[in-house]
């Protein structure tokens, strides 16, 4: 189907009232999740996925898109009102959001953050719409060998770039690979690591792993800190702005610059919206004629942070939709949403389900645009009271939703035990500084890498050199070596700096 026809059909589909309602509900739910300190859009989508198991694909994906965009913006609400970032990407928002709120400009600050988030999200969605189809066409040249190296690159990039310790990231990826080997071998048909347990013959369900790793650990943390982190209702008093914010023209260069930074950062695997927000904020400060105003209540600093972290949203899905390789933790969870609906992200999906793919991209753009209306003071009036909920109440609600969602997949008590087991594993990994995203990627990409490698070796008659000498393979191998060299360069640079400081 030509792209124009697919786009037109997708546009008609997403304006059906069920799909439109799903997007609205997703945005509202995402803002609520993002506004609750300790909860993230990743966790919200992970909990939602089991509940969308019986939904129509377009309705489920519309809700996922809404939660994604709404959740990233929602983190700005507590960041501005209370100085508590709802998400890690909202940390730079506190720099100028808190001073603005303290001087009585919370309403304008929320409006600027909502508009900046919407603009960044729309720009990111347009970039996804423009870049994804040609990249999908290029990836049609990929064979089993190239897909194997792409899977290895995805795991290495996330493991090395996500977090401060590359070694721990690689260990996390190895844990995911190990979990992915449990069950029946798809090639030989033999059971692996099942220990004669019937429930393990099919392996662990992807949804159980997601809900366990991203749903249970935050709930445990909230329960632990319930006594010390409860938010007092007095902290929510906000003075209504006396004047309307009119000087939008001064923010246009900031929006353009931050959108560009966010899109570029989003395409890079393992970097994430937090880095996009910090880079956008620093660049806005560097380019401003009065950099001393930043940190004291600058609307440009607030706009740069929120526009940058939302411009990362849709662009981070480019490698997911084109290669089937998630570029960050949220993309990995969203890929799980596709898999639950029986869809395999990658270039083949653009041929088999073009309307659905373009509909999801348009849903990302539309849900970002909804922030114009659902953000700002509407978010303040409707969602700020939710911040009064004590963490001691939020924690059991999250656990109950996770248990109910997981049980409804196969009506299996064993899945609940697995959910709790993965939850404890995720909590221990987080407590010891091991990132969770490589575990998810190891489970997703591990079976893919194994299957493609064995297929490539069958085609090449066991010659490993033959599957590594194509032009595409050599490029990807070079990227893998660059990624693996990054921690070594950091270590050497740090060693040199320490030696220089000692000699002085």
VENZI-V587189 format. One record per residue. N is the residue number from 1. RES is the residue in one letter. SS is DSSP state (2 for helix, 1 for strand, 0 for the rest). PHI is phi in radians with two decimals (none if undefined). Layout:
BEGIN
N & RES & SS & PHI
N & RES & SS & PHI
END
This chain:
BEGIN
1 & X & 0 & none
2 & X & 0 & -1.03
3 & X & 2 & -1.06
4 & X & 2 & -1.11
5 & X & 2 & -1.16
6 & X & 2 & -1.11
7 & X & 2 & -1.13
8 & X & 2 & -1.12
9 & X & 2 & -1.12
10 & X & 2 & -1.13
11 & X & 2 & -1.11
12 & X & 2 & -1.18
13 & X & 2 & -1.10
14 & X & 2 & -1.27
15 & X & 0 & -1.60
16 & X & 0 & -1.09
17 & X & 2 & -1.08
18 & X & 2 & -1.15
19 & X & 2 & -1.20
20 & X & 2 & -1.12
21 & X & 2 & -1.11
22 & X & 2 & -1.06
23 & X & 2 & -1.16
24 & X & 2 & -1.09
25 & X & 2 & -1.07
26 & X & 2 & -1.10
27 & X & 2 & -1.10
28 & X & 2 & -1.10
29 & X & 2 & -1.08
30 & X & 2 & -1.13
31 & X & 2 & -1.11
32 & X & 2 & -1.10
33 & X & 2 & -1.10
34 & X & 2 & -1.15
35 & X & 2 & -1.34
36 & X & 0 & -1.51
37 & X & 0 & -0.99
38 & X & 0 & 1.74
39 & X & 0 & -1.81
40 & X & 0 & -2.25
41 & X & 2 & -1.10
42 & X & 2 & -1.05
43 & X & 2 & -1.16
44 & X & 2 & -1.07
45 & X & 2 & -1.18
46 & X & 2 & -1.07
47 & X & 2 & -1.28
48 & X & 2 & -1.24
49 & X & 2 & -0.93
50 & X & 2 & -1.08
51 & X & 2 & -1.29
52 & X & 0 & -1.67
53 & X & 0 & -1.02
54 & X & 0 & -1.71
55 & X & 0 & -1.40
56 & X & 0 & -1.14
57 & X & 2 & -0.94
58 & X & 2 & -1.19
59 & X & 2 & -1.16
60 & X & 2 & -1.11
61 & X & 2 & -1.21
62 & X & 2 & -1.11
63 & X & 2 & -1.19
64 & X & 2 & -1.10
65 & X & 2 & -1.06
66 & X & 2 & -1.13
67 & X & 2 & -1.13
68 & X & 2 & -1.07
69 & X & 2 & -1.18
70 & X & 2 & -1.16
71 & X & 2 & -1.16
72 & X & 2 & -1.17
73 & X & 2 & -1.22
74 & X & 2 & -0.98
75 & X & 2 & -1.09
76 & X & 2 & -1.31
77 & X & 2 & -1.12
78 & X & 2 & -1.20
79 & X & 2 & -1.11
80 & X & 2 & -1.43
81 & X & 2 & -1.34
82 & X & 0 & -2.11
83 & X & 0 & 1.31
84 & X & 0 & -1.96
85 & X & 0 & -1.09
86 & X & 0 & -1.20
87 & X & 0 & -2.35
88 & X & 2 & -1.11
89 & X & 2 & -1.28
90 & X & 2 & -1.65
91 & X & 2 & -1.04
92 & X & 2 & -1.12
93 & X & 2 & -1.12
94 & X & 2 & -1.20
95 & X & 2 & -1.01
96 & X & 2 & -1.96
97 & X & 2 & -1.15
98 & X & 2 & -1.14
99 & X & 2 & -1.04
100 & X & 2 & -1.13
101 & X & 2 & -1.16
102 & X & 2 & -1.18
103 & X & 0 & -1.64
104 & X & 0 & 1.57
105 & X & 0 & -1.85
106 & X & 2 & -1.09
107 & X & 2 & -1.10
108 & X & 2 & -1.14
109 & X & 2 & -1.10
110 & X & 2 & -1.15
111 & X & 2 & -1.18
112 & X & 2 & -1.10
113 & X & 2 & -1.13
114 & X & 2 & -1.16
115 & X & 2 & -1.14
116 & X & 2 & -1.15
117 & X & 2 & -1.10
118 & X & 2 & -1.11
119 & X & 2 & -1.13
120 & X & 2 & -1.10
121 & X & 2 & -1.15
122 & X & 2 & -1.14
123 & X & 2 & -1.05
124 & X & 2 & -1.15
125 & X & 2 & -1.11
126 & X & 2 & -1.13
127 & X & 2 & -1.09
128 & X & 2 & -1.10
129 & X & 2 & -1.15
130 & X & 2 & -1.41
131 & X & 2 & -1.53
132 & X & 2 & -1.11
133 & X & 2 & -1.03
134 & X & 2 & -1.13
135 & X & 2 & -1.16
136 & X & 2 & -1.12
137 & X & 2 & -1.16
138 & X & 2 & -1.12
139 & X & 2 & -1.23
140 & X & 2 & -1.15
141 & X & 2 & -1.37
142 & X & 0 & -1.37
143 & X & 0 & -1.95
144 & X & 2 & -0.99
145 & X & 2 & -1.12
146 & X & 2 & -1.15
147 & X & 2 & -1.16
148 & X & 2 & -1.07
149 & X & 2 & -1.18
150 & X & 2 & -1.10
151 & X & 2 & -1.10
152 & X & 2 & -1.11
153 & X & 2 & -1.09
154 & X & 2 & -1.07
155 & X & 2 & -1.17
156 & X & 2 & -1.16
157 & X & 2 & -1.13
158 & X & 2 & -1.18
159 & X & 2 & -1.12
160 & X & 2 & -1.51
161 & X & 2 & -1.50
162 & X & 0 & -1.62
163 & X & 0 & 1.97
164 & X & 0 & -1.54
165 & X & 0 & -2.00
166 & X & 2 & -1.15
167 & X & 2 & -1.11
168 & X & 2 & -1.14
169 & X & 2 & -1.11
170 & X & 2 & -1.17
171 & X & 2 & -1.12
172 & X & 2 & -1.06
173 & X & 2 & -1.09
174 & X & 2 & -1.12
175 & X & 2 & -1.08
176 & X & 2 & -1.10
177 & X & 2 & -1.07
178 & X & 2 & -1.12
179 & X & 2 & -1.09
180 & X & 2 & -1.21
181 & X & 0 & -1.46
182 & X & 0 & -1.26
183 & X & 1 & 2.13
184 & X & 1 & -1.60
185 & X & 0 & -1.15
186 & X & 0 & -1.20
187 & X & 0 & -1.65
188 & X & 0 & -1.60
189 & X & 0 & 1.46
190 & X & 0 & -1.47
191 & X & 1 & -1.41
192 & X & 1 & -2.28
193 & X & 0 & 0.97
194 & X & 0 & -1.61
195 & X & 0 & 0.95
196 & X & 0 & 1.05
197 & X & 0 & -1.66
198 & X & 2 & -1.03
199 & X & 2 & -1.18
200 & X & 2 & -1.64
201 & X & 0 & -1.14
202 & X & 0 & -1.63
203 & X & 0 & 1.34
204 & X & 0 & -1.47
205 & X & 0 & -1.19
206 & X & 2 & -1.04
207 & X & 2 & -1.15
208 & X & 2 & -1.09
209 & X & 2 & -1.10
210 & X & 2 & -1.07
211 & X & 2 & -1.10
212 & X & 2 & -1.21
213 & X & 2 & -1.29
214 & X & 2 & -1.88
215 & X & 2 & -1.78
216 & X & 2 & -1.38
217 & X & 2 & -0.99
218 & X & 2 & -1.07
219 & X & 2 & -1.13
220 & X & 2 & -1.11
221 & X & 2 & -1.13
222 & X & 2 & -1.08
223 & X & 2 & -1.12
224 & X & 2 & -1.17
225 & X & 0 & -1.74
226 & X & 2 & -1.02
227 & X & 2 & -1.21
228 & X & 2 & -1.64
229 & X & 2 & -1.95
230 & X & 0 & -1.07
231 & X & 0 & -1.67
232 & X & 0 & -1.34
233 & X & 2 & -1.15
234 & X & 2 & -1.13
235 & X & 2 & -1.29
236 & X & 2 & -1.75
237 & X & 0 & -1.21
238 & X & 0 & -2.27
239 & X & 0 & -1.43
240 & X & 0 & -1.19
241 & X & 0 & -1.09
242 & X & 0 & -1.42
243 & X & 0 & -2.22
244 & X & 0 & -1.48
245 & X & 0 & -1.43
246 & X & 0 & -2.00
247 & X & 0 & -1.43
248 & X & 0 & -1.27
249 & X & 2 & -1.06
250 & X & 2 & -1.18
251 & X & 2 & -1.59
252 & X & 2 & -1.03
253 & X & 2 & -1.04
254 & X & 2 & -1.13
255 & X & 2 & -1.10
256 & X & 2 & -1.12
257 & X & 2 & -1.12
258 & X & 2 & -1.22
259 & X & 2 & -1.10
260 & X & 2 & -1.10
261 & X & 2 & -1.09
262 & X & 2 & -1.09
263 & X & 2 & -1.15
264 & X & 2 & -1.12
265 & X & 2 & -1.12
266 & X & 2 & -1.11
267 & X & 2 & -1.19
268 & X & 0 & -1.27
269 & X & 0 & -1.20
270 & X & 0 & 1.48
271 & X & 0 & -1.52
272 & X & 0 & 1.63
273 & X & 2 & -1.18
274 & X & 2 & -1.09
275 & X & 2 & -1.12
276 & X & 2 & -1.08
277 & X & 2 & -1.13
278 & X & 2 & -1.16
279 & X & 2 & -1.11
280 & X & 2 & -1.11
281 & X & 2 & -1.12
282 & X & 2 & -1.13
283 & X & 2 & -1.20
284 & X & 2 & -1.10
285 & X & 2 & -1.17
286 & X & 2 & -1.14
287 & X & 2 & -1.46
288 & X & 0 & -1.38
289 & X & 0 & -1.17
290 & X & 0 & -2.21
291 & X & 2 & -1.13
292 & X & 2 & -1.18
293 & X & 2 & -1.31
294 & X & 0 & -1.24
295 & X & 0 & 1.55
296 & X & 0 & -2.08
297 & X & 0 & 2.00
298 & X & 0 & -1.60
299 & X & 2 & -1.17
300 & X & 2 & -1.16
301 & X & 2 & -1.12
302 & X & 2 & -1.13
303 & X & 2 & -1.13
304 & X & 2 & -1.11
305 & X & 2 & -1.10
306 & X & 2 & -1.24
307 & X & 2 & -1.20
308 & X & 2 & -1.15
309 & X & 2 & -1.28
310 & X & 2 & -1.50
311 & X & 2 & -1.22
312 & X & 0 & -1.43
313 & X & 0 & -1.01
314 & X & 0 & -1.26
315 & X & 2 & -1.13
316 & X & 2 & -1.22
317 & X & 2 & -1.56
318 & X & 2 & -1.04
319 & X & 2 & -1.15
320 & X & 2 & -1.19
321 & X & 2 & -1.35
322 & X & 2 & -1.57
323 & X & 2 & -1.95
324 & X & 0 & 1.31
325 & X & 0 & -2.07
326 & X & 0 & -1.15
327 & X & 0 & -1.56
328 & X & 0 & -2.70
329 & X & 2 & -1.12
330 & X & 2 & -1.13
331 & X & 2 & -1.09
332 & X & 2 & -1.13
333 & X & 2 & -1.19
334 & X & 2 & -1.14
335 & X & 2 & -1.05
336 & X & 2 & -1.07
337 & X & 2 & -1.10
338 & X & 2 & -1.14
339 & X & 2 & -1.12
340 & X & 2 & -1.08
341 & X & 0 & -1.48
342 & X & 0 & 1.37
343 & X & 0 & -1.98
344 & X & 0 & -1.89
345 & X & 0 & -1.01
346 & X & 0 & 2.58
347 & X & 2 & -1.07
348 & X & 2 & -1.14
349 & X & 2 & -1.20
350 & X & 2 & -1.20
351 & X & 2 & -1.58
352 & X & 2 & -1.43
353 & X & 0 & -2.32
354 & X & 2 & -1.13
355 & X & 2 & -1.10
356 & X & 2 & -1.15
357 & X & 2 & -1.11
358 & X & 2 & -1.18
359 & X & 2 & -1.12
360 & X & 2 & -1.13
361 & X & 2 & -1.10
362 & X & 2 & -1.14
363 & X & 2 & -1.13
364 & X & 2 & -1.08
365 & X & 2 & -1.20
366 & X & 2 & -1.18
367 & X & 2 & -1.17
368 & X & 2 & -1.16
369 & X & 2 & -1.14
370 & X & 0 & -1.14
371 & X & 2 & -1.14
372 & X & 2 & -1.04
373 & X & 2 & -1.78
374 & X & 2 & -1.66
375 & X & 0 & -1.62
376 & X & 2 & 1.07
377 & X & 2 & -1.21
378 & X & 2 & -1.10
379 & X & 2 & -1.10
380 & X & 2 & -1.12
381 & X & 2 & -1.26
382 & X & 2 & -1.60
383 & X & 2 & -1.79
384 & X & 2 & -1.02
385 & X & 2 & -1.06
386 & X & 2 & -1.10
387 & X & 2 & -1.13
388 & X & 2 & -1.33
389 & X & 0 & -1.09
390 & X & 0 & -1.24
391 & X & 2 & -0.98
392 & X & 2 & -1.09
393 & X & 2 & -1.56
394 & X & 2 & -1.16
395 & X & 2 & -1.01
396 & X & 2 & -1.16
397 & X & 2 & -1.13
398 & X & 2 & -1.10
399 & X & 2 & -1.13
400 & X & 2 & -1.11
401 & X & 2 & -1.10
402 & X & 2 & -1.12
403 & X & 2 & -1.12
404 & X & 2 & -1.10
405 & X & 2 & -1.09
406 & X & 2 & -1.21
407 & X & 2 & -1.15
408 & X & 2 & -1.24
409 & X & 2 & -1.19
410 & X & 2 & -2.26
411 & X & 0 & 0.93
412 & X & 0 & -2.05
413 & X & 2 & -1.18
414 & X & 2 & -1.05
415 & X & 2 & -1.11
416 & X & 2 & -1.19
417 & X & 2 & -1.05
418 & X & 2 & -1.12
419 & X & 2 & -1.01
420 & X & 2 & -1.15
421 & X & 2 & -1.11
422 & X & 2 & -1.15
423 & X & 2 & -1.10
424 & X & 2 & -1.12
425 & X & 2 & -1.05
426 & X & 2 & -1.09
427 & X & 2 & -1.13
428 & X & 2 & -1.15
429 & X & 2 & -1.11
430 & X & 2 & -1.11
431 & X & 2 & -1.12
432 & X & 0 & -1.74
433 & X & 0 & 1.51
434 & X & 0 & -1.60
435 & X & 0 & -1.22
436 & X & 0 & -1.55
437 & X & 2 & -1.00
438 & X & 2 & -1.07
439 & X & 2 & -1.11
440 & X & 2 & -1.10
441 & X & 2 & -1.16
442 & X & 2 & -1.08
443 & X & 2 & -1.22
444 & X & 2 & -1.31
445 & X & 2 & -1.54
446 & X & 2 & -1.02
447 & X & 2 & -1.04
448 & X & 2 & -1.12
449 & X & 2 & -1.10
450 & X & 2 & -1.12
451 & X & 2 & -1.13
452 & X & 2 & -1.19
453 & X & 2 & -1.14
454 & X & 2 & -1.16
455 & X & 2 & -1.16
456 & X & 2 & -1.12
457 & X & 2 & -1.19
458 & X & 2 & -1.12
459 & X & 2 & -1.13
460 & X & 0 & -1.52
461 & X & 0 & 1.01
462 & X & 0 & 1.42
463 & X & 0 & -1.53
464 & X & 0 & -1.19
465 & X & 0 & -1.12
466 & X & 2 & -1.14
467 & X & 2 & -1.52
468 & X & 2 & -2.09
469 & X & 0 & -1.94
470 & X & 0 & -1.22
471 & X & 2 & -1.06
472 & X & 2 & -1.13
473 & X & 2 & -1.08
474 & X & 2 & -1.13
475 & X & 2 & -1.11
476 & X & 2 & -1.16
477 & X & 2 & -1.08
478 & X & 2 & -1.08
479 & X & 2 & -1.12
480 & X & 2 & -1.08
481 & X & 2 & -1.12
482 & X & 2 & -1.11
483 & X & 2 & -1.08
484 & X & 2 & -1.21
485 & X & 2 & -1.42
486 & X & 2 & -1.01
487 & X & 2 & -1.10
488 & X & 2 & -1.14
489 & X & 2 & -1.10
490 & X & 2 & -1.07
491 & X & 2 & -1.14
492 & X & 2 & -1.11
493 & X & 2 & -1.10
494 & X & 2 & -1.12
495 & X & 2 & -1.12
496 & X & 2 & -1.15
497 & X & 2 & -1.10
498 & X & 2 & -1.14
499 & X & 2 & -1.14
500 & X & 2 & -1.14
501 & X & 2 & -1.15
502 & X & 2 & -1.25
503 & X & 2 & -1.18
504 & X & 0 & -1.30
END
